[in-house]
Amino acid sequence: MKEIPNRIFLIGYMGSGKTTISKILSSRTGVPCLDMDQEIEKAEGMPIRRMFIKFGEHEFRNKEAELLDKLCHVTSAVDIMAGESTGTQKVLDKVSKYEAFANRNEALIVSCGGGIILDDLNRNILNRQYTIFLESDPEALFDRVNGDVNRPFAFMDIDDEKERRQKFLELYQKREPLYQEAAAITVNTNGKSPAETADEILNLLQLR
């Protein structure tokens, strides 16, 4: 049996089951799981949807990148591009709300937000980790999240379902190659339960 990687990141579009599958993997391996969106909500004291409305998506993405840096012990953009440590801190002007994560060295299974791959440096960081893209049929994903107004994107509030579906599918098409770029492994979830997908991941890790 292989030793589990220090960090396993699950990435994918909204509704792909990242949080559910991370919990199943955690229960079967004993490795703690961490949901990045939930951690950001706790640190910032508000739901992500409210953060989008109040501060804009850009501010949320900054928080997301900051947390990823801490989880992966990244200290500078130069570290990422050069693949070596410089000791230069990316954030110098304030104490990070996510500093405690920099001290977590135990193995973790991390569920990422659907848009984490929009940042070039985030994709570079993830590609150096054991990152799994949960590939899914976007039509099935839409049916799963349709009507969930707690999702941060405003188009989930659109009354016309045809228009809502179209925008959802268009966004998936834009993001799909970015997930592929960031991932080390792609696992197709179509027709599988979260438990079956978790089993496939465990097989890949040779942990079953």
C-alpha positions as CSV (number, residue, x, y, z in Angstrom):
1,M,0.0,0.0,0.0
2,K,1.3,3.4,-0.9
3,E,1.6,6.2,1.6
4,I,-1.0,8.8,0.9
5,P,0.2,12.1,-0.7
6,N,0.6,15.0,1.8
7,R,-1.9,17.0,-0.1
8,I,-4.7,15.7,-2.3
9,F,-6.7,18.4,-4.1
10,L,-10.1,17.8,-5.7
11,I,-11.0,20.3,-8.4
12,G,-14.0,20.6,-10.7
13,Y,-17.1,22.6,-11.7
14,M,-19.9,23.4,-9.3
15,G,-22.0,20.4,-8.4
16,S,-19.2,17.8,-9.3
17,G,-19.3,16.4,-5.8
18,K,-15.9,17.7,-4.5
19,T,-17.0,18.2,-0.9
20,T,-19.0,14.9,-0.7
21,I,-16.2,12.8,-2.2
22,S,-13.6,14.4,0.0
23,K,-15.6,13.4,3.1
24,I,-15.9,9.9,1.8
25,L,-12.2,9.7,1.1
26,S,-11.5,11.1,4.6
27,S,-13.7,8.5,6.3
28,R,-12.1,5.7,4.4
29,T,-8.5,6.8,4.9
30,G,-8.6,8.6,8.2
31,V,-7.0,11.6,6.6
32,P,-8.7,14.9,7.5
33,C,-10.6,16.8,4.8
34,L,-10.8,20.5,4.3
35,D,-13.3,22.5,2.2
36,M,-11.6,25.7,1.0
37,D,-14.9,27.6,0.5
38,Q,-16.1,26.7,4.0
39,E,-12.7,27.8,5.5
40,I,-12.9,31.1,3.7
41,E,-16.5,31.7,4.9
42,K,-15.4,31.0,8.5
43,A,-12.3,33.3,8.2
44,E,-14.3,36.2,6.6
45,G,-17.4,35.8,8.6
46,M,-19.8,35.7,5.7
47,P,-21.1,33.3,3.0
48,I,-19.2,33.4,-0.3
49,R,-22.3,34.6,-2.2
50,R,-22.4,37.7,0.1
51,M,-18.7,38.2,-0.4
52,F,-19.2,38.3,-4.1
53,I,-22.0,40.8,-3.8
54,K,-20.2,43.0,-1.2
55,F,-16.6,43.0,-2.4
56,G,-16.7,41.4,-5.9
57,E,-15.3,38.2,-7.2
58,H,-11.8,39.5,-7.4
59,E,-11.5,40.0,-3.6
60,F,-12.8,36.5,-3.1
61,R,-10.3,35.1,-5.5
62,N,-7.5,36.8,-3.6
63,K,-8.6,35.1,-0.4
64,E,-8.8,31.8,-2.2
65,A,-5.2,32.2,-3.6
66,E,-4.0,33.2,-0.1
67,L,-5.4,30.1,1.5
68,L,-4.0,27.9,-1.3
69,D,-0.5,29.4,-0.8
70,K,-0.7,28.6,2.9
71,L,-1.8,25.0,2.4
72,C,1.0,24.4,-0.1
73,H,3.6,26.4,1.9
74,V,4.2,28.9,-0.9
75,T,6.0,32.1,0.2
76,S,6.4,34.0,-3.1
77,A,5.4,34.0,-6.7
78,V,9.0,33.4,-7.6
79,D,8.8,30.2,-5.7
80,I,6.1,29.0,-8.0
81,M,7.7,30.0,-11.3
82,A,11.3,29.0,-10.3
83,G,10.4,26.0,-8.3
84,E,12.5,27.1,-5.4
85,S,12.2,28.9,-2.1
86,T,13.3,32.6,-1.9
87,G,12.0,33.4,1.6
88,T,10.2,36.4,0.2
89,Q,6.7,36.6,1.6
90,K,3.8,37.3,-0.9
91,V,1.9,39.2,1.8
92,L,3.9,41.6,3.8
93,D,1.4,44.4,4.7
94,K,-0.8,42.5,7.1
95,V,-1.1,39.4,9.2
96,S,-2.9,36.7,7.2
97,K,-6.2,35.2,8.5
98,Y,-4.9,32.0,7.0
99,E,-1.5,31.9,8.6
100,A,-2.5,28.9,10.8
101,F,-2.8,26.7,7.7
102,A,0.9,27.3,6.9
103,N,1.7,25.3,10.0
104,R,-0.4,22.3,9.0
105,N,2.0,19.7,7.8
106,E,-0.2,16.6,8.2
107,A,-1.8,15.0,5.1
108,L,-5.0,16.7,4.0
109,I,-7.7,16.0,1.4
110,V,-8.7,19.4,0.1
111,S,-11.9,20.3,-1.7
112,C,-11.4,23.4,-3.9
113,G,-13.8,26.0,-5.1
114,G,-14.9,25.7,-8.7
115,G,-13.1,28.8,-9.8
116,I,-9.7,28.3,-8.2
117,I,-8.2,27.4,-11.6
118,L,-9.0,30.9,-13.0
119,D,-5.7,32.2,-11.6
120,D,-2.5,31.2,-13.5
121,L,-0.4,30.9,-10.3
122,N,-3.1,28.7,-8.7
123,R,-3.0,26.3,-11.6
124,N,0.8,26.2,-11.4
125,I,0.6,25.4,-7.7
126,L,-2.1,22.8,-8.1
127,N,-0.2,21.1,-10.9
128,R,2.7,20.5,-8.6
129,Q,0.4,18.7,-6.1
130,Y,-1.6,15.5,-6.3
131,T,-4.6,17.3,-7.9
132,I,-7.6,15.3,-9.2
133,F,-10.1,16.9,-11.7
134,L,-13.6,15.4,-11.2
135,E,-14.8,15.5,-14.8
136,S,-18.5,15.5,-15.2
137,D,-21.2,16.0,-17.9
138,P,-22.1,19.7,-17.6
139,E,-25.8,19.0,-18.4
140,A,-26.0,16.6,-15.4
141,L,-24.2,19.2,-13.2
142,F,-26.8,21.8,-14.2
143,D,-29.7,19.6,-13.3
144,R,-28.0,19.0,-9.9
145,V,-27.5,22.7,-9.0
146,N,-30.4,24.2,-10.9
147,G,-32.4,26.5,-8.6
148,D,-29.7,26.7,-5.9
149,V,-29.5,30.5,-5.4
150,N,-26.8,30.1,-2.8
151,R,-24.3,29.5,-5.6
152,P,-22.3,32.6,-6.0
153,F,-22.9,33.3,-9.7
154,A,-25.7,35.7,-10.4
155,F,-27.0,33.7,-13.4
156,M,-28.4,31.1,-10.9
157,D,-31.0,33.8,-10.2
158,I,-32.1,34.1,-13.8
159,D,-35.8,33.2,-14.1
160,D,-35.6,31.7,-17.6
161,E,-34.2,28.2,-17.2
162,K,-33.1,28.0,-20.8
163,E,-30.9,31.1,-20.4
164,R,-29.7,29.9,-17.1
165,R,-28.6,26.6,-18.5
166,Q,-26.9,28.2,-21.5
167,K,-24.8,30.5,-19.2
168,F,-23.9,27.5,-17.0
169,L,-22.7,25.4,-19.9
170,E,-20.8,28.3,-21.5
171,L,-18.9,28.8,-18.2
172,Y,-18.1,25.1,-18.0
173,Q,-16.7,25.1,-21.5
174,K,-14.4,28.0,-20.6
175,R,-13.1,26.4,-17.4
176,E,-12.8,22.7,-18.6
177,P,-9.3,23.2,-20.2
178,L,-8.1,25.0,-17.1
179,Y,-9.1,22.1,-14.9
180,Q,-7.2,19.8,-17.2
181,E,-4.1,22.1,-17.0
182,A,-4.1,22.2,-13.2
183,A,-4.8,18.5,-12.7
184,A,-2.3,15.6,-12.4
185,I,-5.2,13.1,-12.8
186,T,-8.7,13.2,-14.3
187,V,-11.4,11.0,-13.0
188,N,-14.7,10.9,-14.9
189,T,-17.7,10.8,-12.6
190,N,-20.5,10.3,-15.1
191,G,-22.9,7.5,-14.0
192,K,-21.0,7.0,-10.8
193,S,-22.1,7.7,-7.2
194,P,-19.8,9.7,-5.0
195,A,-18.8,6.5,-3.2
196,E,-17.9,4.8,-6.5
197,T,-15.8,7.8,-7.5
198,A,-14.1,7.7,-4.2
199,D,-13.3,4.0,-4.7
200,E,-11.8,4.8,-8.1
201,I,-9.6,7.5,-6.5
202,L,-8.5,5.0,-3.8
203,N,-7.6,2.5,-6.5
204,L,-5.5,5.1,-8.2
205,L,-3.7,5.8,-4.9
206,Q,-3.4,2.1,-4.3
207,L,-5.0,2.6,-1.0
208,R,-7.6,-0.2,-1.3
